[in-house]
């Protein structure tokens, strides 16, 4: 299984520092549409729930989400 170009672009957008609601919504839509596998999809959606742009700086860091995105891109490249 590999990630799509759409997933790669959405993940990269967040990894490069885009902390907008649009970036989070885009990634969430890709995760839901492409359904990688049970555990990975659940983990990504949980990480996105912690990545809450507009809710304060502590949420924008979301290190778990960033780590999961990096791991997903590496493992499913």
Helices and strands as residue ranges (DSSP letters): H 5-15, H 21-34, H 38-50, H 57-61, H 63-75
